[in-house]
Amino acid sequence: MRAISQARFNALAAYCRKPLASVLTRELAWFEAGDERIIATLVVDTDGEYSGIILARDRVERFRSIGVTEYFDTPERALIDLNLKILALLPDLEERRIQGDESGQTVDFFTPVVDTNKLHPNFLRISSGDEFSAAREIISAMMRWHEDVDGNFVEQFQTVAFDARLWELYLFATLTEANLEVSHPKPAPDFLAHGLDGEFALEATTINPSANGAGHSKTIPRFQTAEERTAYVQHYLPIRYAGPLTSKLQKRYWEKPSAAGKPLVFAVQDFHNLMSMTYSGSALPIYLYGVVHHTQYDPNGRLTIHTSKIEEHKWGTKVVKSGYFFQRGAENISAVIFNSGGTIAKFNRMGVSAGFGAKNIILIRHGTAWNPNPDASTAIPFMHFVTEGYPETWIEGMDVFHNPNAVHPLDPELLPGAAHHRLVNDGQIETTSTGWKPLESPTSVIELAQEQRSPTVN
């Protein structure tokens, strides 16, 4: 039996936890045995008694409980019993790991199901080689718990909808991390999330590249002056958000049996251009709330913020009404979620943090983070080397924009660690954030040559 990190344990088995477990027990340490054929956790319950829980992969490769220890008054005694129980289970593990209720086949995202010439370029990047091996391995652990409701998830992940399906995987990981039990209702919406503080329904959507009549992506607007940049942020980008969000509104998910009477959340990610999610996030609240913020410093050096309403967004011949949350039917949408970091790079970093990936790969994360100084007008630059144990979470960087007119408001406690934004009476947006929040954080991937690798030391 060997100790492993909580991040490693979570990557392998977080998806089998029930929300109530966090109330009844607290996990203290995590272990593996038999080359991770068995993993285990040492816990203490509300009575102050210590015990161990043992998990192994079932017939479809999902880690599930196969045994527990007795209860003890010290962690030392519980740990000794845990080790003995694991040693006793290993010889008959192939028989003991079968739960009897498994159905279907083991999910495999990475074995191609279409011809190579149809595979998405990003799928090809992540599915082979060392560069994104950490992302590939953490997704492989996660995918065992994926339920393919429509029967085409794997094909779309490998081909035309790679970005959209990756966004859904990110949301699944984030909801699980938030101690929510996740299910996939049929036919919609994408997720139901149930926790100790309530439940909500979630539908994912993405902004995709615009295609011209020949099927090629349209040219993305470029700007040269500050005025052109302002127009781009206040008009072009909100119009891009309006497309998928309006389309989802028209589908009336709140009338589906699985979502009726519950908070309903839309989660949007921007893939309309290379790295577009790193700069388009500021346009989303403009469209959602129909307000534009202007900042300036008073004579005492204090930052002041003024707001003005924006009625519509215009770009070329395209005109879209602003204020999504004030449209007819939008009162049924409780919030809109966005995270500029919900990309391949996030999976790669989380994989490295959990000990996955090739050892010749070095990740360097750099960017800017939210400045908590109320008089600051610029973000804080940062640079991190990402190594095993890197303290990142799935929810880190998430923005939750709450609808002031929601029929069923979303409880912020259901998504702890996110930045929660609300429109207040004077048109200002009030933000509550409990932790460090990156605003944009591209990650460099450095692949060391064979002769540059550090020698193994036993």
Secondary structure, DSSP 8 states (H G I E B T S, - for coil): -EEE-HHHHHHHHGGG--TTHHHHEEEEEEEEETTTTEEEEEEEETTS-EEEEEEEE-TTS-EEEEEE---BSSHHHHHHHHHHHHHHHGGGHHHHT--S---S----SSS--S-GGGS-HHHHHHHSSSTTHHHHHHHHHHHTT---SSS-HHHHHHTTTHHHHHHHHHHHHHHHHTT-EEE--SSS-SEEEEETTEEEEEEEEEE---B-TTS-B-------SHHHHHHIIIIIHHHHHHHHHHHHHHT-GGGSTTTTTS-EEEEEEE-SSTTGGGTSTTHHHHHHH-EEEEEEE-TTS-EEEEEEE--EEEETTEEEES-GGGSTTGGG--EEEEETT-SHHHHHHHHHHTT-S-TTEEEEEEEEE----TT--S-EEEEEEE-TT----SSTTEEEEE-TT-SS---GGGSTTSEEEEE-TTS-EEEE--S--EEE--EEEEE--GGGS-----
